[in-house]
Amino acid sequence: MKTFLGLISFLIFTFVPNSNAQFKTGDFEFSFSGSFSSMTVKNSTSSPYYSTSTHSESRNTMDISFSPGYYIYDGVSIEAEFGLVAVEKIKPSQYILLNLGYTYLLPESKLALFAHGGYGFANSVEIPYLNNALALSSNKFNVKIINLGAGIKYLVTSNVIIHTEVNYRIHDWTDEYGGYYSTDNTISNVGLILGFSILLPR
């Protein structure tokens, strides 16, 4: 891991102009992240023909993402996030988010505090329910996501940043089955995200 981070730092320090990283208006930040955590899947099925049933279980999940961001004001950024989620025993899904973030560089320090939140959509979320049968919810991007996170950034150089984040997400959607029954689905996930960023000043 240290060798990998050292190589990234060397490449960026060599090819990207050096400047003081202050997260200023007009700066770009490109972030690469990954996490391994557990998610809780809940399903509630209702029908006019039988009583409501619920199902809940936890599964391990792995997430990788790429997020380009642009600082519209000092410390304030707009971030697009593109990711891939692999859940234990089921197919991966893709997602896209739009986040609004804030980064505060501590005075005379290489540490910065940040927080962001946003909204987006995912597709192909495959879940276990109805006697543990696997069911694909949709191939369309109609699974709603609420995203919240906060963490710390460490400036390895003026252009290379290592970051860690505590993240909370909710996936929510409803499956309709021709008026016979419907299923309300919720996936909640709290995870620790690790990654690095490249900061390009204006």
Residue, then its C-alpha position, 0 to 999 in steps of 0.5 A: m500500500k505504501t509503495f502504491l501511494g508513493l508511486i501515485s505521489f511521485l507521478i502527480f508531483t512530477f507531472v502536475p504543477n505544484s501549488n498551495a492546496q487551499f480548495k479555492t474557487g475554480d479548483f478541480e479535485f478528482s477522487f478515487s475511493g473504495s470501501f468494504s462494509s455490510m448492508t442491511v436489506k429490508n423488504s415489505t410485501s403487501s397485497p389485497y389478497y394476503s397479509t403483509s410480510t417482511h424480510s430483512e438480512s445483512r450482506n457484505t458489500m464492496d464499493i469502488s467509485f470515481s468522483p470529479g469535483y469542482y469548487i464553485y466557491d472557496g471550500v464549496s464543491i459540486e461532485a459527480e460520483f460514478g460507482l460500482v457496488a458488488v454485494e455478496k452472492i448477487k450481481p453488482s449494480q452501478y450508481i451515479l450521484l450528485n453531491l454538494g460538499y464542503t472542505y475546511l483546511l485547518p490553519e497551518s496544517k495538512l489536515a482538512l475536514f470535509a462533509h458532503g451529501g447528495y442524491g442519485f440513482a442506481n440500477s440492477v439492485e438484486i435482492p433476496y426476498l420471497n423465500n430467499a429467491l433472487a429477484l432483479s428489481s430493474n435494469k433502469f436507473n430508478v433506484k433512489i439513493i440518499n448519500l451522506g458522508a463526513g471525513i478527513k483529508y490529508l495532504v501528502t503533497s499540495n496536489v495529492i490527498i489521502h482521504t477517509e470517510v464515514n458514509y451513510r446511504i439509503h437505496d429505496w424503490t418499490d416493485e409493482y406486480g400487476g396489482y397482485y402485490s407490491t414490494d417496498n425495498t430499502i437498503s441501508n449501509v454505513g461504511l468506511i471509505l478510503g481513497f485518494s484525490i488529485l487536486l488541480p488548481r485553477 
